[in-house]
Amino acid sequence: MTAPDDPARPEAPQPDAGPAPQDAGAQTSRDTASDEAAPDAPASESAPSPRRSRVPPPPGGGKASRKNAKAGKKDKEKDKGGIWKNWVRPILVVVTVVAVVRSSLIDWNDVPTGSMKPAIVEGDRIFVNKLAFGFKPPFSHGIPVPFTTTLDDPDGLHINLWGGGRDAYWFDWGQPERGDVVTFWSPIDGIRLVKRVVGAPNDTLEMRNCLLYLNGEAAQWTPLGQDPEDARFSLFNENIAGHSRIIRLVWNDAVEVPLPGAAPAVSLLGQANPSGADAPGPRTRRFAITEGVLSVDGQVVEPATFVQAAALAEQALLASVGGQAQGLTPAQYEALKDLKIGMVTHVQLSTFGPVTLGEDQFWMMGDNRDQSKDARSWAREAGDWKAGAIDRRAIAGHAGRIAWSLDKENYYLPRFGRTFKKLD
């Protein structure tokens, strides 16, 4: 008799007949059929998970991964720095370095006026070597120095404690020579200027009717013709004591100056009218410069006399506010203005001295002799020719070349022909 099947009793294992040959498609079909036939089968007997596809490693392998990790770390550190570390501090470092360099080593200065024409014109920007004659610490302008050191002293190294005063060089290894173009601080208002060195320490200078004398030797002039920019001016090559430069002078000019009302009691020549204060007289004066010599109504005027006459003309000019006061027309006002700016200045600057310079003193003048406020102007304003001298310590540096130039009258276009031009 056959015993009934016991459901709790497991079936005996069947002998393994070995894997049957089958393709991948059949295997997949069977797995799918098994899943559908036994949905409630235990987890241990569930179908195996599909095989994972292997992702290829990035180019460069682990080395690239480490590099990317370092870059990411740097980005995080940069983000942590904030605005101060990433922006403000680098900008401050750059600004500080540039300021130190410009203060003590090398600078570039804009030239807004034409006092050094034709060598330097309006719109030029010049290189200034501040180490040409010595060393001053950064930002020390106007500050007393603790010591000065002369490196080229014939007796050897010379140190002077608290002997230099304000703006003195801490280390001194040279001095400007005649003919050098230098920048310095004006003794009148402290403005930085650029002029040419005309006189050195212990020189005696004098000027008579525009002709310069140095230690008794007269300058030699070679005419170069009219200034192409303004026919009133002429150019000359001035040679004195082995140094030469091109200078610019009002050489041939004339202007008719209409006088308002009756002739004044004192004429522009400083002479009294014979008929009294309100006597009728000439209504105009003709001022002319012929080859640098001034004449009024055809008569040559001495500089001392003309200074008095110019003062009267200047008073009339100042009183004619806007060209309307005292019956002056705009044309008359412009005529008086031309007289003051051109001819009066020419006469006032055409004669000075003699003056002898002291130790460490220099005499500075512009090449545009009739349109330069320089040692001659300062001395005349002070009433003492020695007041025009510049102390050695006021000199900031040597201007040797033009860095670049912009034409202010032509939309600030660059003048490429003046770039890196040497200043002779």
Sequence and secondary structure as in RCSB ss.txt:
>XXXX:A:sequence
MTAPDDPARPEAPQPDAGPAPQDAGAQTSRDTASDEAAPDAPASESAPSPRRSRVPPPPGGGKASRKNAKAGKKD
KEKDKGGIWKNWVRPILVVVTVVAVVRSSLIDWNDVPTGSMKPAIVEGDRIFVNKLAFGFKPPFSHGIPVPFTTT
LDDPDGLHINLWGGGRDAYWFDWGQPERGDVVTFWSPIDGIRLVKRVVGAPNDTLEMRNCLLYLNGEAAQWTPLG
QDPEDARFSLFNENIAGHSRIIRLVWNDAVEVPLPGAAPAVSLLGQANPSGADAPGPRTRRFAITEGVLSVDGQV
VEPATFVQAAALAEQALLASVGGQAQGLTPAQYEALKDLKIGMVTHVQLSTFGPVTLGEDQFWMMGDNRDQSKDA
RSWAREAGDWKAGAIDRRAIAGHAGRIAWSLDKENYYLPRFGRTFKKLD
>XXXX:A:secstr
      TTS              HHHHHHHHHHHHHH TT  GGGS            TTTHHHHHHHHHHHHHH
HHHHHHHHIIIIIHHHHHHHHHHHHHHHHTEEEEE  S TTTTTS TTEEEEEETTSSEE  TT TT B SEEEE
SS TTS EEEET S BT  SEE     TT EEEEE TTT  EEEEEEEE TT EEEEETTEEEETTEE EEEEEE
EETTEEEEEEEEEEETTEEEEEEEE EEEEEEE  SS  SB TTS B TT TT    SEEEEEEETTEEEETTEE
  HHHHHHHHHHHHHHHHHSGGGTGGG  HHHHHHHHHIIIIIIHHHHHS EEEEE  TTEEEEE SBGGG  SH
HHHHHHHT GGGG EEGGGEEEEEEEEEEEEETTTTTEE GGGTT B  
